[in-house]
């Protein structure tokens, strides 16, 4: 069973969110929340809220919270807000405030999340000796 949540237009840049998401991607969701509470980055608060939302969705659907794992944590770039700073001699200095979308998918099926190694047959090339 998959439980999904999408948080859109978060006012944190995707680069900063990806750094925090990579830190908790392999953890259990409840452990990830406790780790994000003590993480000093501001992006950790946004990711923590998204994880709490998906855990609440899972609880609402009656899933055992001890057996669920992250299937995917996806951080995508959203639209950019264009802002301006005053420059010298009456000019403006434009910059962009980046926003991001957070998509989290939880699953309780470990087989679906594990990476199954496929057997790749490699053909050995034989070098024939010339006499």
Long-range contacts (C-beta under 8 A, 24 or more apart in sequence): 1-61, 1-63, 1-107, 1-108, 1-109, 2-71, 2-105, 2-106, 2-107, 3-54, 3-57, 3-58, 3-61, 3-63, 3-68, 3-105, 3-106, 3-107, 4-54, 4-57, 4-103, 4-104, 4-105, 4-106, 5-50, 5-53, 5-54, 5-57, 5-103, 5-104, 6-101, 6-102, 6-103, 6-104, 7-46, 7-49, 7-50, 7-53, 7-101, 7-102, 7-103, 8-78, 8-101, 9-78, 9-79, 9-99, 9-101, 10-46, 10-78, 10-99, 10-100, 10-101, 10-102, 11-97, 11-99, 12-42, 12-43, 12-46, 12-99, 12-100, 13-98, 13-99, 13-100, 14-75, 14-76, 14-77, 14-78, 14-98, 14-100, 15-98, 16-41, 16-42, 16-43, 17-43, 17-46, 17-47, 17-75, 17-100, 17-102, 18-75, 19-43, 20-44, 20-47, 21-47, 21-73, 21-75, 24-51, 24-70, 24-73, 25-70, 25-73, 26-70, 27-70, 28-68, 28-69, 29-54, 29-55, 29-65, 29-68, 29-69, 29-70, 29-106, 30-55, 30-65, 30-66, 32-70, 46-102, 47-102, 50-102, 50-104, 51-104, 54-104, 54-106, 55-106, 58-106, 63-108, 64-108, 67-108, 68-106, 68-107, 68-108, 69-106, 69-107, 69-108, 69-110, 69-113, 70-104, 70-105, 70-106, 70-113, 71-105, 71-106, 71-107, 71-112, 71-113, 72-103, 72-104, 72-105, 73-102, 73-103, 73-104, 73-105, 74-102, 74-103, 74-104, 74-105, 75-100, 75-101, 75-102, 75-103, 76-100, 76-101, 76-103, 77-101
